[in-house]
Amino acid sequence: GNSVTQMEGPVTLSEEAFLTINCTYTATGYPSLFWYVQYPGEGLQLLLKATKADDKGSNKGFEATYRKETTSFHLEKGSVQVSDSAVYFCALTRIQGAQKLVFGQGTRLTINP
Amino acid sequence: DAGVTQSPTHLIKTRGQQVTLRCSPKSGHDTVSWYQQALGQGPQFIFQYYEEEERQRGNFPDRFSGHQFPNYSSELNVNALLLGDSALYLCASSLVGQLYNEQFFGPGTRLTVL
């Protein structure tokens, strides 16, 4: 079946540090890939997405590239801010139709000033 | 443009009781999915409703049931509550036919079972 494995947390960085959160997936066919972010006490917000191999999703300085050969979708940001502190979830779904999202276990990120 | 709304925000029940959670989708959306997020875990898919029918179901027992109304809003019902049902319940809406299935999430209902 489809599954997502994320880098275990928590991750603690200093402001302006470089961020990488690893995500690998197992899926039949060619899924769409997503990163969602959850701020304390809130629901999930879509951060970025990629729908086919070699696509790069980007938003708010975050980037992730859909790597079919390594089945990965690692999240990166060049210079993190305190406001980036949140829990980050990697997820996948089938491309067509309103199908279910399969999530990783989440990575808690804390940025210290 | 109203996003996905859920009610109530918090709920406390005791074992064996029944609970109903409600969700209104984002304007223009016709599909509602429900997820259970246990503490420290990623959300797990419960089921999805489209055209007032359950379209897809995850690995949850029959104690979990739902409904979708003609205005696309939805309810999640859980019977015979167990301690393990304590979680954040998230509702997500989407539009059938979207190529990449972008789902918009509500703030969730936090259910505590004592």
gemmi code that builds the backbone of each chain (N, CA, C; Angstrom):
import gemmi

chains = {
    "A": [
        ("GLY", (0.811, -1.192, 0.000), (0.000, 0.000, 0.000), (0.851, 1.250, 0.000)),
        ("ASN", (0.188, 2.378, -0.067), (0.885, 3.659, -0.060), (1.293, 4.051, 1.349)),
        ("SER", (2.502, 4.605, 1.474), (2.968, 5.054, 2.787), (3.975, 6.175, 2.635)),
        ("VAL", (4.138, 6.940, 3.712), (5.082, 8.058, 3.757), (5.916, 7.939, 5.025)),
        ("THR", (7.218, 8.111, 4.880), (8.127, 8.074, 6.025), (8.850, 9.404, 6.114)),
        ("GLN", (8.762, 10.013, 7.279), (9.410, 11.298, 7.487), (10.554, 11.184, 8.466)),
        ("MET", (11.463, 12.120, 8.327), (12.561, 12.271, 9.271), (11.985, 12.455, 10.667)),
        ("GLU", (12.520, 11.716, 11.616), (12.006, 11.814, 12.971), (12.425, 13.121, 13.604)),
        ("GLY", (11.553, 13.671, 14.411), (11.889, 14.900, 15.110), (12.072, 14.638, 16.582)),
        ("PRO", (12.008, 15.672, 17.385), (11.885, 17.052, 16.941), (13.198, 17.599, 16.400)),
        ("VAL", (13.070, 18.655, 15.591), (14.221, 19.344, 15.027), (14.281, 20.746, 15.627)),
        ("THR", (15.432, 21.109, 16.151), (15.633, 22.435, 16.731), (16.785, 23.116, 16.011)),
        ("LEU", (16.516, 24.323, 15.504), (17.519, 25.087, 14.774), (17.558, 26.517, 15.288)),
        ("SER", (18.630, 27.184, 14.969), (18.720, 28.614, 15.254), (18.195, 29.398, 14.060)),
        ("GLU", (17.717, 30.601, 14.337), (17.205, 31.458, 13.270), (18.283, 31.632, 12.200)),
        ("GLU", (17.854, 31.660, 10.940), (18.687, 31.814, 9.752), (19.454, 30.554, 9.374)),
        ("ALA", (19.250, 29.453, 10.084), (19.893, 28.193, 9.709), (19.213, 27.598, 8.481)),
        ("PHE", (19.909, 26.636, 7.849), (19.349, 25.915, 6.702), (18.551, 24.712, 7.216)),
        ("LEU", (17.395, 24.499, 6.590), (16.503, 23.433, 7.033), (16.361, 22.372, 5.957)),
        ("THR", (16.435, 21.120, 6.376), (16.040, 19.989, 5.535), (15.223, 19.033, 6.387)),
        ("ILE", (14.050, 18.676, 5.901), (13.249, 17.621, 6.529), (13.052, 16.547, 5.467)),
        ("ASN", (13.535, 15.349, 5.755), (13.482, 14.275, 4.769), (12.121, 13.605, 4.718)),
        ("CYS", (11.728, 13.233, 3.504), (10.473, 12.517, 3.284), (10.683, 11.531, 2.148)),
        ("THR", (10.359, 10.276, 2.383), (10.362, 9.272, 1.322), (9.000, 8.604, 1.289)),
        ("TYR", (8.660, 8.056, 0.147), (7.327, 7.488, 0.008), (7.369, 6.144, -0.710)),
        ("THR", (6.313, 5.394, -0.509), (6.063, 4.153, -1.240), (4.667, 4.273, -1.822)),
        ("ALA", (4.558, 4.086, -3.129), (3.251, 4.253, -3.751), (3.187, 3.489, -5.063)),
        ("THR", (1.976, 3.078, -5.402), (1.747, 2.505, -6.726), (1.449, 3.653, -7.680)),
        ("GLY", (1.951, 3.527, -8.870), (1.716, 4.575, -9.848), (2.504, 5.828, -9.538)),
        ("TYR", (1.936, 6.951, -9.907), (2.626, 8.233, -9.751), (1.760, 9.174, -8.924)),
        ("PRO", (2.022, 9.204, -7.624), (1.168, 10.033, -6.760), (1.485, 11.514, -6.872)),
        ("SER", (0.603, 12.344, -6.364), (0.918, 13.744, -6.086), (1.493, 13.816, -4.685)),
        ("LEU", (2.394, 14.763, -4.485), (3.088, 14.883, -3.194), (2.857, 16.272, -2.607)),
        ("PHE", (2.749, 16.312, -1.276), (2.405, 17.553, -0.596), (3.238, 17.701, 0.683)),
        ("TRP", (3.428, 18.948, 1.066), (3.862, 19.280, 2.422), (2.771, 20.157, 3.035)),
        ("TYR", (2.310, 19.729, 4.226), (1.369, 20.506, 5.003), (2.076, 20.990, 6.277)),
        ("VAL", (1.603, 22.127, 6.796), (2.154, 22.667, 8.031), (1.016, 22.864, 9.029)),
        ("GLN", (1.308, 22.556, 10.278), (0.307, 22.702, 11.344), (0.912, 23.557, 12.452)),
        ("TYR", (0.355, 24.762, 12.609), (0.790, 25.643, 13.688), (0.050, 25.264, 14.966)),
        ("PRO", (0.586, 25.589, 16.109), (-0.018, 25.190, 17.384), (-1.498, 25.532, 17.471)),
        ("GLY", (-2.303, 24.540, 17.800), (-3.729, 24.759, 17.991), (-4.529, 24.957, 16.720)),
        ("GLU", (-3.924, 24.691, 15.574), (-4.625, 24.929, 14.312), (-4.716, 23.648, 13.476)),
        ("GLY", (-5.495, 23.729, 12.415), (-5.577, 22.623, 11.469), (-4.389, 22.655, 10.517)),
        ("LEU", (-4.489, 21.895, 9.448), (-3.402, 21.784, 8.485), (-3.535, 22.823, 7.384)),
        ("GLN", (-2.398, 23.372, 6.981), (-2.369, 24.290, 5.844), (-1.452, 23.706, 4.782)),
        ("LEU", (-1.896, 23.743, 3.548), (-1.044, 23.286, 2.456), (0.119, 24.253, 2.290)),
        ("LEU", (1.335, 23.723, 2.322), (2.524, 24.558, 2.172), (2.988, 24.568, 0.709)),
        ("LEU", (3.103, 23.381, 0.124), (3.487, 23.284, -1.269), (3.128, 21.909, -1.809)),
        ("LYS", (3.173, 21.783, -3.146), (2.797, 20.523, -3.774), (3.604, 20.311, -5.045)),
        ("ALA", (3.641, 19.036, -5.483), (4.239, 18.682, -6.772), (3.456, 17.510, -7.327)),
        ("THR", (3.132, 17.564, -8.593), (2.230, 16.565, -9.164), (2.889, 15.593, -10.111)),
        ("LYS", (4.143, 15.826, -10.501), (4.819, 14.860, -11.352), (6.322, 14.918, -11.108)),
        ("ALA", (6.989, 13.889, -11.589), (8.428, 13.744, -11.368), (9.183, 14.987, -11.835)),
        ("ASP", (10.147, 15.393, -11.011), (11.043, 16.534, -11.245), (10.364, 17.885, -11.032)),
        ("ASP", (9.079, 17.892, -10.711), (8.418, 19.145, -10.357), (9.018, 19.676, -9.065)),
        ("LYS", (9.134, 20.981, -8.959), (9.563, 21.616, -7.719), (8.416, 22.451, -7.198)),
        ("GLY", (7.966, 22.145, -5.976), (6.982, 22.981, -5.313), (7.695, 24.005, -4.457)),
        ("SER", (7.117, 25.204, -4.376), (7.747, 26.229, -3.557), (6.693, 27.182, -3.003)),
        ("ASN", (6.981, 27.710, -1.817), (6.065, 28.647, -1.166), (6.742, 29.177, 0.089)),
        ("LYS", (6.669, 30.462, 0.319), (7.175, 31.111, 1.527), (8.648, 30.774, 1.794)),
        ("GLY", (9.430, 30.583, 0.755), (10.841, 30.271, 0.911), (11.138, 28.792, 1.057)),
        ("PHE", (10.119, 27.964, 1.197), (10.270, 26.509, 1.270), (10.244, 25.929, -0.140)),
        ("GLU", (11.006, 24.861, -0.325), (11.037, 24.168, -1.606), (11.087, 22.664, -1.378)),
        ("ALA", (10.555, 21.914, -2.346), (10.687, 20.454, -2.336), (10.597, 19.978, -3.767)),
        ("THR", (11.444, 19.019, -4.137), (11.474, 18.501, -5.502), (11.042, 17.040, -5.509)),
        ("TYR", (10.137, 16.703, -6.395), (9.599, 15.352, -6.566), (10.654, 14.509, -7.271)),
        ("ARG", (11.283, 13.607, -6.522), (12.340, 12.750, -7.065), (11.826, 11.321, -7.190)),
        ("LYS", (11.465, 10.954, -8.410), (10.898, 9.617, -8.640), (11.958, 8.538, -8.449)),
        ("GLU", (13.190, 8.825, -8.861), (14.236, 7.794, -8.817), (14.598, 7.414, -7.387)),
        ("THR", (14.452, 8.363, -6.454), (14.751, 8.066, -5.051), (13.480, 8.039, -4.196)),
        ("THR", (12.330, 8.153, -4.822), (11.016, 8.234, -4.148), (11.087, 9.162, -2.944)),
        ("SER", (11.531, 10.390, -3.188), (11.706, 11.339, -2.099), (11.078, 12.683, -2.433)),
        ("PHE", (10.823, 13.452, -1.374), (10.228, 14.793, -1.516), (10.685, 15.599, -0.308)),
        ("HIS", (11.966, 15.859, -0.218), (12.546, 16.510, 0.952), (12.220, 17.999, 0.976)),
        ("LEU", (11.896, 18.499, 2.161), (11.559, 19.915, 2.332), (12.810, 20.690, 2.725)),
        ("GLU", (13.031, 21.843, 2.084), (14.203, 22.662, 2.368), (13.814, 24.130, 2.476)),
        ("LYS", (14.602, 24.839, 3.307), (14.492, 26.291, 3.361), (15.871, 26.839, 3.701)),
        ("GLY", (16.251, 27.872, 3.000), (17.605, 28.389, 3.140), (17.874, 29.119, 4.439)),
        ("SER", (16.865, 29.791, 4.983), (17.075, 30.610, 6.176), (15.768, 30.635, 6.973)),
        ("VAL", (15.719, 29.851, 8.036), (14.460, 29.721, 8.780), (14.271, 30.885, 9.758)),
        ("GLN", (13.011, 31.117, 10.082), (12.633, 32.174, 11.018), (11.888, 31.551, 12.197)),
        ("VAL", (11.825, 32.300, 13.289), (11.107, 31.811, 14.468), (9.663, 31.452, 14.109)),
        ("SER", (9.073, 32.213, 13.214), (7.682, 31.990, 12.814), (7.483, 30.683, 12.036)),
        ("ASP", (8.561, 30.031, 11.638), (8.455, 28.736, 10.943), (8.265, 27.576, 11.919)),
        ("SER", (8.337, 27.845, 13.199), (8.146, 26.798, 14.204), (6.732, 26.220, 14.073)),
        ("ALA", (6.664, 24.921, 13.839), (5.388, 24.254, 13.578), (5.664, 22.753, 13.402)),
        ("VAL", (4.610, 22.009, 13.114), (4.771, 20.599, 12.745), (4.536, 20.479, 11.241)),
        ("TYR", (5.432, 19.772, 10.578), (5.386, 19.638, 9.130), (5.061, 18.191, 8.754)),
        ("PHE", (4.106, 18.037, 7.842), (3.659, 16.717, 7.407), (3.871, 16.566, 5.904)),
        ("CYS", (4.501, 15.477, 5.535), (4.603, 15.084, 4.143), (3.415, 14.165, 3.833)),
        ("ALA", (2.857, 14.277, 2.639), (1.679, 13.472, 2.324), (1.638, 13.159, 0.833)),
        ("LEU", (0.894, 12.130, 0.483), (0.712, 11.796, -0.922), (-0.738, 11.436, -1.190)),
        ("THR", (-1.086, 11.495, -2.451), (-2.388, 11.037, -2.879), (-2.313, 10.647, -4.343)),
        ("ARG", (-3.285, 9.874, -4.787), (-3.345, 9.553, -6.202), (-3.646, 10.817, -6.996)),
        ("ILE", (-3.228, 10.845, -8.232), (-3.339, 12.060, -9.025), (-4.787, 12.381, -9.364)),
        ("GLN", (-5.547, 11.391, -9.748), (-6.873, 11.679, -10.261), (-7.948, 11.420, -9.233)),
        ("GLY", (-8.961, 12.227, -9.235), (-10.086, 12.027, -8.347), (-9.830, 12.556, -6.960)),
        ("ALA", (-10.892, 12.650, -6.206), (-10.784, 13.148, -4.833), (-10.420, 11.978, -3.926)),
        ("GLN", (-9.175, 11.605, -3.909), (-8.719, 10.447, -3.152), (-8.145, 10.845, -1.811)),
        ("LYS", (-7.965, 9.870, -0.958), (-7.506, 10.136, 0.397), (-6.045, 10.551, 0.414)),
        ("LEU", (-5.700, 11.371, 1.394), (-4.322, 11.742, 1.654), (-3.712, 10.742, 2.628)),
        ("VAL", (-2.482, 10.331, 2.344), (-1.726, 9.468, 3.250), (-0.581, 10.311, 3.808)),
        ("PHE", (-0.535, 10.439, 5.135), (0.403, 11.334, 5.784), (1.559, 10.586, 6.440)),
        ("GLY", (2.689, 11.263, 6.519), (3.769, 10.813, 7.390), (3.423, 11.166, 8.829)),
        ("GLN", (4.332, 10.822, 9.735), (4.031, 10.991, 11.156), (4.261, 12.412, 11.643)),
        ("GLY", (4.833, 13.256, 10.797), (5.045, 14.645, 11.175), (6.416, 14.879, 11.789)),
        ("THR", (6.935, 16.083, 11.579), (8.214, 16.502, 12.157), (8.009, 17.843, 12.838)),
        ("ARG", (8.268, 17.870, 14.146), (8.119, 19.120, 14.891), (9.382, 19.940, 14.758)),
        ("LEU", (9.222, 21.169, 14.299), (10.350, 22.074, 14.091), (10.259, 23.236, 15.069)),
        ("THR", (11.338, 23.488, 15.770), (11.427, 24.640, 16.667), (12.618, 25.485, 16.249)),
        ("ILE", (12.335, 26.777, 16.051), (13.400, 27.712, 15.677), (13.642, 28.655, 16.844)),
        ("ASN", (14.869, 28.693, 17.301), (15.242, 29.574, 18.417), (15.854, 30.869, 17.897)),
        ("PRO", (15.489, 32.007, 18.535), (16.033, 33.295, 18.068), (17.520, 33.410, 18.370)),
    ],
    "B": [
        ("ASP", (-14.419, 34.814, 1.285), (-14.569, 33.393, 0.964), (-14.319, 32.563, 2.217)),
        ("ALA", (-15.397, 31.981, 2.772), (-15.266, 31.220, 4.003), (-14.508, 29.940, 3.730)),
        ("GLY", (-13.615, 29.616, 4.649), (-12.895, 28.360, 4.535), (-13.701, 27.244, 5.160)),
        ("VAL", (-13.040, 26.148, 5.471), (-13.688, 25.008, 6.097), (-13.927, 25.321, 7.580)),
        ("THR", (-15.140, 25.107, 8.024), (-15.448, 25.352, 9.431), (-15.889, 24.054, 10.091)),
        ("GLN", (-15.560, 23.932, 11.378), (-15.917, 22.741, 12.139), (-16.474, 23.148, 13.495)),
        ("SER", (-17.398, 22.318, 13.972), (-17.935, 22.559, 15.316), (-18.244, 21.234, 15.989)),
        ("PRO", (-18.128, 21.186, 17.310), (-17.571, 22.230, 18.171), (-16.048, 22.243, 18.094)),
        ("THR", (-15.427, 23.148, 18.812), (-13.975, 23.233, 18.845), (-13.393, 22.159, 19.759)),
        ("HIS", (-14.023, 22.020, 20.909), (-13.597, 21.021, 21.878), (-14.813, 20.261, 22.390)),
        ("LEU", (-14.568, 19.026, 22.801), (-15.660, 18.196, 23.282), (-15.107, 17.188, 24.279)),
        ("ILE", (-15.806, 17.014, 25.391), (-15.407, 16.001, 26.374), (-16.567, 15.034, 26.552)),
        ("LYS", (-16.280, 13.752, 26.389), (-17.288, 12.709, 26.534), (-16.733, 11.612, 27.443)),
        ("THR", (-17.615, 10.716, 27.861), (-17.181, 9.558, 28.641), (-17.319, 8.295, 27.800)),
        ("ARG", (-16.597, 7.283, 28.212), (-16.635, 6.011, 27.489), (-18.064, 5.506, 27.324)),
        ("GLY", (-18.354, 4.993, 26.127), (-19.667, 4.441, 25.854), (-20.646, 5.441, 25.254)),
        ("GLN", (-20.341, 6.720, 25.386), (-21.241, 7.729, 24.825), (-21.094, 7.827, 23.315)),
        ("GLN", (-21.970, 8.627, 22.733), (-21.957, 8.862, 21.301), (-21.657, 10.338, 21.056)),
        ("VAL", (-21.021, 10.648, 19.921), (-20.682, 12.034, 19.626), (-20.937, 12.327, 18.144)),
        ("THR", (-21.300, 13.572, 17.863), (-21.491, 14.037, 16.487), (-20.660, 15.287, 16.265)),
        ("LEU", (-19.832, 15.253, 15.242), (-19.006, 16.394, 14.870), (-19.504, 16.919, 13.528)),
        ("ARG", (-19.367, 18.230, 13.329), (-19.925, 18.851, 12.130), (-18.873, 19.610, 11.340)),
        ("CYS", (-19.118, 19.678, 10.039), (-18.160, 20.303, 9.133), (-18.915, 20.996, 7.995)),
        ("SER", (-18.506, 22.225, 7.702), (-19.007, 22.920, 6.515), (-17.836, 23.134, 5.574)),
        ("PRO", (-17.976, 22.687, 4.327), (-16.840, 22.770, 3.401), (-16.594, 24.190, 2.910)),
        ("LYS", (-15.455, 24.367, 2.318), (-15.113, 25.629, 1.663), (-16.120, 25.882, 0.549)),
        ("SER", (-16.455, 27.154, 0.350), (-17.411, 27.514, -0.688), (-16.967, 26.972, -2.045)),
        ("GLY", (-17.903, 26.309, -2.735), (-17.610, 25.759, -4.053), (-17.133, 24.320, -4.049)),
        ("HIS", (-16.840, 23.783, -2.875), (-16.381, 22.399, -2.775), (-17.563, 21.453, -2.581)),
        ("ASP", (-17.395, 20.211, -3.078), (-18.491, 19.253, -3.012), (-18.130, 17.958, -2.302)),
        ("THR", (-16.899, 17.831, -1.880), (-16.417, 16.586, -1.272), (-15.852, 16.879, 0.109)),
        ("VAL", (-16.211, 16.028, 1.061), (-15.720, 16.189, 2.429), (-15.030, 14.901, 2.877)),
        ("SER", (-13.856, 15.056, 3.430), (-13.109, 13.922, 3.989), (-12.889, 14.170, 5.472)),
        ("TRP", (-12.870, 13.093, 6.234), (-12.623, 13.173, 7.674), (-11.342, 12.419, 8.009)),
        ("TYR", (-10.571, 13.010, 8.918), (-9.321, 12.416, 9.371), (-9.271, 12.429, 10.893)),
        ("GLN", (-8.609, 11.425, 11.445), (-8.364, 11.376, 12.882), (-6.873, 11.582, 13.115)),
        ("GLN", (-6.538, 12.540, 13.987), (-5.131, 12.788, 14.298), (-4.897, 12.557, 15.784)),
        ("ALA", (-4.309, 11.433, 16.112), (-3.942, 11.165, 17.499), (-2.750, 12.032, 17.869)),
        ("LEU", (-2.572, 12.237, 19.161), (-1.513, 13.113, 19.644), (-0.148, 12.637, 19.156)),
        ("GLY", (0.589, 13.540, 18.517), (1.925, 13.210, 18.049), (1.988, 12.382, 16.779)),
        ("GLN", (0.847, 12.183, 16.137), (0.801, 11.365, 14.924), (0.302, 12.179, 13.731)),
        ("GLY", (0.480, 11.602, 12.545), (-0.097, 12.208, 11.363), (-1.569, 11.846, 11.244)),
        ("PRO", (-2.337, 12.639, 10.534), (-3.762, 12.337, 10.350), (-3.958, 11.003, 9.632)),
        ("GLN", (-5.009, 10.288, 10.051), (-5.388, 9.022, 9.431), (-6.768, 9.196, 8.792)),
        ("PHE", (-6.881, 8.741, 7.564), (-8.123, 8.896, 6.796), (-9.226, 8.020, 7.373)),
        ("ILE", (-10.396, 8.629, 7.630), (-11.541, 7.866, 8.133), (-12.457, 7.504, 6.970)),
        ("PHE", (-13.014, 8.506, 6.312), (-13.838, 8.297, 5.126), (-14.043, 9.596, 4.376)),
        ("GLN", (-14.642, 9.458, 3.213), (-14.900, 10.590, 2.332), (-16.323, 10.516, 1.800)),
        ("TYR", (-16.955, 11.680, 1.720), (-18.321, 11.759, 1.222), (-18.403, 12.652, -0.010)),
        ("TYR", (-19.155, 12.161, -0.955), (-19.422, 12.898, -2.202), (-20.818, 12.539, -2.662)),
        ("GLU", (-21.565, 13.524, -3.078), (-22.958, 13.318, -3.518), (-23.740, 12.534, -2.465)),
        ("GLU", (-23.518, 12.884, -1.222), (-24.251, 12.349, -0.078), (-24.021, 10.857, 0.161)),
        ("GLU", (-22.958, 10.332, -0.448), (-22.645, 8.918, -0.235), (-21.195, 8.756, 0.210)),
        ("GLU", (-20.952, 7.718, 0.996), (-19.596, 7.392, 1.390), (-18.864, 6.841, 0.172)),
        ("ARG", (-17.812, 7.515, -0.202), (-17.130, 7.180, -1.448), (-15.922, 6.287, -1.204)),
        ("GLN", (-15.287, 6.495, -0.072), (-14.086, 5.741, 0.250), (-13.964, 5.694, 1.761)),
        ("ARG", (-13.417, 4.587, 2.281), (-13.317, 4.430, 3.720), (-11.943, 3.917, 4.101)),
        ("GLY", (-11.415, 4.437, 5.192), (-10.149, 3.952, 5.719), (-10.385, 2.804, 6.676)),
        ("ASN", (-9.362, 2.452, 7.419), (-9.403, 1.295, 8.293), (-9.961, 1.673, 9.668)),
        ("PHE", (-11.227, 2.014, 9.708), (-11.903, 2.377, 10.952), (-13.136, 1.500, 11.120)),
        ("PRO", (-13.470, 1.178, 12.377), (-14.618, 0.294, 12.619), (-15.940, 0.978, 12.292)),
        ("ASP", (-16.984, 0.158, 12.269), (-18.320, 0.656, 11.927), (-18.874, 1.625, 12.963)),
        ("ARG", (-18.220, 1.710, 14.121), (-18.650, 2.707, 15.123), (-18.540, 4.125, 14.559)),
        ("PHE", (-17.692, 4.274, 13.554), (-17.509, 5.565, 12.894), (-18.438, 5.607, 11.673)),
        ("SER", (-19.315, 6.558, 11.658), (-20.227, 6.702, 10.524), (-20.354, 8.180, 10.196)),
        ("GLY", (-20.903, 8.428, 9.019), (-21.005, 9.818, 8.618), (-22.220, 10.083, 7.771)),
        ("HIS", (-22.304, 11.335, 7.399), (-23.427, 11.746, 6.559), (-23.021, 13.021, 5.838)),
        ("GLN", (-23.528, 13.159, 4.615), (-23.354, 14.422, 3.895), (-24.725, 14.936, 3.497)),
        ("PHE", (-24.935, 16.202, 3.660), (-26.230, 16.829, 3.381), (-26.220, 17.456, 1.991)),
        ("PRO", (-27.418, 17.793, 1.484), (-27.492, 18.378, 0.131), (-26.676, 19.663, -0.028)),
        ("ASN", (-26.440, 20.382, 1.059), (-25.621, 21.602, 0.949), (-24.125, 21.300, 1.087)),
        ("TYR", (-23.764, 20.024, 1.047), (-22.385, 19.505, 1.090), (-21.781, 19.464, 2.494)),
        ("SER", (-22.451, 20.009, 3.491), (-21.920, 19.894, 4.843), (-21.964, 18.437, 5.281)),
        ("SER", (-21.243, 18.139, 6.351), (-21.095, 16.740, 6.728), (-21.059, 16.580, 8.237)),
        ("GLU", (-21.424, 15.406, 8.687), (-21.313, 15.025, 10.094), (-20.496, 13.750, 10.219)),
        ("LEU", (-19.769, 13.670, 11.315), (-19.075, 12.447, 11.694), (-19.678, 11.994, 13.009)),
        ("ASN", (-20.128, 10.758, 13.058), (-20.694, 10.193, 14.273), (-19.812, 9.054, 14.770)),
        ("VAL", (-19.588, 9.047, 16.068), (-18.833, 7.952, 16.670), (-19.666, 7.396, 17.819)),
        ("ASN", (-19.967, 6.110, 17.748), (-20.750, 5.443, 18.792), (-19.843, 4.684, 19.746)),
        ("ALA", (-20.373, 4.399, 20.922), (-19.668, 3.562, 21.909), (-18.225, 4.001, 22.068)),
        ("LEU", (-18.044, 5.248, 22.446), (-16.714, 5.849, 22.515), (-15.755, 5.055, 23.396)),
        ("LEU", (-14.526, 4.968, 22.922), (-13.438, 4.348, 23.664), (-12.404, 5.407, 24.020)),
        ("LEU", (-11.595, 5.115, 25.027), (-10.542, 6.064, 25.389), (-9.651, 6.381, 24.193)),
        ("GLY", (-9.412, 5.372, 23.365), (-8.544, 5.529, 22.206), (-9.111, 6.400, 21.105)),
        ("ASP", (-10.375, 6.803, 21.250), (-10.962, 7.706, 20.252), (-10.585, 9.154, 20.525)),
        ("SER", (-9.933, 9.412, 21.641), (-9.478, 10.769, 21.949), (-8.478, 11.207, 20.888)),
        ("ALA", (-8.776, 12.321, 20.228), (-7.937, 12.767, 19.116), (-8.457, 14.099, 18.612)),
        ("LEU", (-7.710, 14.666, 17.664), (-8.170, 15.828, 16.910), (-8.811, 15.298, 15.629)),
        ("TYR", (-10.049, 15.665, 15.385), (-10.759, 15.214, 14.190), (-10.786, 16.362, 13.189)),
        ("LEU", (-10.199, 16.094, 12.040), (-10.059, 17.104, 11.006), (-10.994, 16.812, 9.842)),
        ("CYS", (-11.593, 17.858, 9.365), (-12.421, 17.781, 8.177), (-11.680, 18.496, 7.050)),
        ("ALA", (-11.733, 17.942, 5.863), (-11.109, 18.562, 4.705), (-12.092, 18.566, 3.554)),
        ("SER", (-12.108, 19.637, 2.778), (-12.992, 19.674, 1.616), (-12.175, 19.820, 0.339)),
        ("SER", (-12.768, 19.368, -0.746), (-12.128, 19.439, -2.050), (-13.208, 19.431, -3.117)),
        ("LEU", (-12.757, 19.527, -4.362), (-13.683, 19.573, -5.489), (-13.371, 18.417, -6.417)),
        ("VAL", (-14.377, 17.590, -6.677), (-14.191, 16.467, -7.588), (-13.749, 16.993, -8.946)),
        ("GLY", (-12.790, 16.293, -9.533), (-12.312, 16.694, -10.846), (-11.025, 17.478, -10.795)),
        ("GLN", (-10.639, 17.931, -9.584), (-9.340, 18.592, -9.471), (-8.241, 17.605, -9.808)),
        ("LEU", (-7.273, 18.044, -10.577), (-6.243, 17.127, -11.041), (-5.396, 16.597, -9.899)),
        ("TYR", (-5.084, 17.413, -8.939), (-4.151, 16.984, -7.894), (-4.768, 16.967, -6.506)),
        ("ASN", (-6.098, 16.977, -6.457), (-6.778, 16.713, -5.197), (-6.306, 17.599, -4.060)),
        ("GLU", (-6.324, 18.917, -4.232), (-5.957, 19.795, -3.141), (-7.078, 19.821, -2.126)),
        ("GLN", (-6.772, 19.443, -0.917), (-7.751, 19.410, 0.156), (-7.480, 20.552, 1.131)),
        ("PHE", (-8.541, 21.234, 1.529), (-8.453, 22.343, 2.464), (-9.003, 21.865, 3.810)),
        ("PHE", (-8.225, 22.103, 4.852), (-8.561, 21.579, 6.168), (-9.182, 22.640, 7.074)),
        ("GLY", (-10.097, 22.170, 7.914), (-10.628, 23.005, 8.970), (-9.720, 22.967, 10.186)),
        ("PRO", (-10.074, 23.738, 11.230), (-9.240, 23.818, 12.427), (-9.320, 22.584, 13.312)),
        ("GLY", (-10.332, 21.747, 13.076), (-10.438, 20.511, 13.840), (-11.329, 20.615, 15.062)),
        ("THR", (-11.779, 19.459, 15.513), (-12.491, 19.314, 16.784), (-11.673, 18.387, 17.659)),
        ("ARG", (-11.324, 18.887, 18.838), (-10.554, 18.049, 19.754), (-11.508, 17.303, 20.669)),
        ("LEU", (-11.515, 15.987, 20.539), (-12.382, 15.127, 21.334), (-11.559, 14.454, 22.426)),
        ("THR", (-12.037, 14.590, 23.648), (-11.419, 13.908, 24.786), (-12.431, 12.933, 25.359)),
        ("VAL", (-12.044, 11.676, 25.467), (-12.907, 10.645, 26.038), (-12.331, 10.233, 27.388)),
        ("LEU", (-13.153, 10.385, 28.424), (-12.701, 10.076, 29.791), (-13.242, 8.746, 30.275)),
    ],
}
model = gemmi.Model(1)
for chain_id, residues in chains.items():
    chain = gemmi.Chain(chain_id)
    for i, (resn, *xyz) in enumerate(residues, 1):
        res = gemmi.Residue()
        res.name, res.seqid = resn, gemmi.SeqId(i, " ")
        for name, pos in zip(("N", "CA", "C"), xyz):
            atom = gemmi.Atom()
            atom.name, atom.element = name, gemmi.Element(name[0])
            atom.pos, atom.b_iso = gemmi.Position(*pos), 0.0
            res.add_atom(atom)
        chain.add_residue(res)
    model.add_chain(chain)
structure = gemmi.Structure()
structure.add_model(model)
structure.setup_entities()
